[in-house]
Amino acid sequence: MQKNVEIQRINQHKYRTVMNKNFIYGFGSLMVLFILFGFCRPPEKLTIWMMGDSTMAIKAENKYPETGWGVAFAQLFGDNVLVKNTAKNGRSTKSFIQQGLWDTVKQGLQEGDYLLVQFGHNDEKVNKPNVGVTVDEYKANLTLFVQAARAKKANPILMTPIARRSFRNGKLINTHQAYAHAVMELADSLDVPLIDLTTLTGELLTAKGERGSKDYFLHLPEGSVNYPDGVVDNTHLNVEGAGTIAQLVAAALRRQGIPLAKELKKQL
């Protein structure tokens, strides 16, 4: 009887020893998996949201070589940055809100994201009730974007609209005066980073001159692919124009010390 009790005690001890080892091995394996998962998990990407009109937007294939500068801008970042270009042809701050595009951006914004906003070309069309807005309405809409982004702890950046290629007697005309000035005023009052694309692109076009500046816009002869009748468009950019303006934006980010500049692929 005593011998059976002793055998049972020994067996219980062996069982506990095995169970303890199994627990240790199992717990250790879980810890290894946890550590590996923690170190191997891909880092979260920084997201840049872009809101604007056709000068920034991604184009359909049948519109090539028309190109929004936002397309070229996205190519300046590495795989650790996700660029969500929500700009659409013909949109103003008003129609962007009314058509639900702004709701999509607002819901998607996360802490640390960047929001680049460039409207103006269509906001100026006050003769179009569902598109054009007064300067005060324009500022109110931009304020809405900035405040919502900040509420999400995102980083808004305001931009004045790119210049149209509009020359008179060899001199470039600023067609955005009141609206560009409104963005500058608002950026100052709200303490928001500003990239003055109206001035930057105006200087670029002036330097290239009336003839040379055609190289940046959609000027095509008859018989061109997608444009059999040809086209003369002094608002929308071609591939070269989009790439050049994207570089202007990148240079402005660096010059102003905006942290987003650190994510650019290489120094300009």
RADA-V94421 format. One record per residue. N is the residue number from 1. NEAR is the number of other C-alpha atoms within 12 Angstrom. Layout:
n:N near:NEAR
n:N near:NEAR
This chain:
n:1 near:7
n:2 near:8
n:3 near:9
n:4 near:10
n:5 near:11
n:6 near:12
n:7 near:13
n:8 near:14
n:9 near:14
n:10 near:14
n:11 near:14
n:12 near:14
n:13 near:14
n:14 near:14
n:15 near:14
n:16 near:14
n:17 near:14
n:18 near:15
n:19 near:15
n:20 near:15
n:21 near:15
n:22 near:14
n:23 near:15
n:24 near:14
n:25 near:14
n:26 near:15
n:27 near:15
n:28 near:15
n:29 near:15
n:30 near:14
n:31 near:15
n:32 near:15
n:33 near:15
n:34 near:14
n:35 near:13
n:36 near:13
n:37 near:13
n:38 near:12
n:39 near:11
n:40 near:12
n:41 near:12
n:42 near:11
n:43 near:12
n:44 near:15
n:45 near:21
n:46 near:28
n:47 near:30
n:48 near:37
n:49 near:40
n:50 near:43
n:51 near:47
n:52 near:45
n:53 near:41
n:54 near:37
n:55 near:51
n:56 near:48
n:57 near:35
n:58 near:35
n:59 near:29
n:60 near:16
n:61 near:11
n:62 near:14
n:63 near:24
n:64 near:23
n:65 near:28
n:66 near:39
n:67 near:37
n:68 near:44
n:69 near:44
n:70 near:43
n:71 near:35
n:72 near:32
n:73 near:40
n:74 near:34
n:75 near:25
n:76 near:32
n:77 near:28
n:78 near:18
n:79 near:18
n:80 near:20
n:81 near:27
n:82 near:23
n:83 near:30
n:84 near:30
n:85 near:36
n:86 near:35
n:87 near:36
n:88 near:31
n:89 near:29
n:90 near:29
n:91 near:36
n:92 near:43
n:93 near:43
n:94 near:38
n:95 near:32
n:96 near:36
n:97 near:25
n:98 near:16
n:99 near:17
n:100 near:16
n:101 near:27
n:102 near:34
n:103 near:20
n:104 near:20
n:105 near:32
n:106 near:32
n:107 near:17
n:108 near:23
n:109 near:31
n:110 near:25
n:111 near:23
n:112 near:24
n:113 near:32
n:114 near:41
n:115 near:44
n:116 near:43
n:117 near:46
n:118 near:50
n:119 near:48
n:120 near:50
n:121 near:38
n:122 near:36
n:123 near:39
n:124 near:32
n:125 near:26
n:126 near:20
n:127 near:12
n:128 near:17
n:129 near:15
n:130 near:22
n:131 near:29
n:132 near:27
n:133 near:30
n:134 near:26
n:135 near:28
n:136 near:22
n:137 near:23
n:138 near:38
n:139 near:33
n:140 near:21
n:141 near:32
n:142 near:44
n:143 near:29
n:144 near:24
n:145 near:43
n:146 near:37
n:147 near:24
n:148 near:25
n:149 near:34
n:150 near:25
n:151 near:19
n:152 near:22
n:153 near:18
n:154 near:30
n:155 near:34
n:156 near:41
n:157 near:43
n:158 near:43
n:159 near:42
n:160 near:44
n:161 near:46
n:162 near:48
n:163 near:41
n:164 near:37
n:165 near:39
n:166 near:27
n:167 near:23
n:168 near:13
n:169 near:9
n:170 near:17
n:171 near:19
n:172 near:28
n:173 near:22
n:174 near:29
n:175 near:28
n:176 near:32
n:177 near:23
n:178 near:24
n:179 near:39
n:180 near:36
n:181 near:28
n:182 near:34
n:183 near:41
n:184 near:31
n:185 near:26
n:186 near:31
n:187 near:28
n:188 near:17
n:189 near:15
n:190 near:23
n:191 near:19
n:192 near:31
n:193 near:32
n:194 near:39
n:195 near:37
n:196 near:35
n:197 near:42
n:198 near:40
n:199 near:31
n:200 near:30
n:201 near:38
n:202 near:33
n:203 near:24
n:204 near:28
n:205 near:35
n:206 near:27
n:207 near:16
n:208 near:21
n:209 near:22
n:210 near:25
n:211 near:20
n:212 near:18
n:213 near:34
n:214 near:29
n:215 near:27
n:216 near:39
n:217 near:38
n:218 near:33
n:219 near:30
n:220 near:25
n:221 near:15
n:222 near:13
n:223 near:11
n:224 near:17
n:225 near:17
n:226 near:19
n:227 near:20
n:228 near:13
n:229 near:13
n:230 near:15
n:231 near:25
n:232 near:21
n:233 near:24
n:234 near:29
n:235 near:34
n:236 near:40
n:237 near:43
n:238 near:35
n:239 near:30
n:240 near:25
n:241 near:41
n:242 near:37
n:243 near:29
n:244 near:33
n:245 near:42
n:246 near:35
n:247 near:33
n:248 near:31
n:249 near:41
n:250 near:36
n:251 near:27
n:252 near:27
n:253 near:30
n:254 near:21
n:255 near:19
n:256 near:19
n:257 near:16
n:258 near:23
n:259 near:20
n:260 near:32
n:261 near:26
n:262 near:23
n:263 near:29
n:264 near:29
n:265 near:19
n:266 near:15
n:267 near:15
n:268 near:18
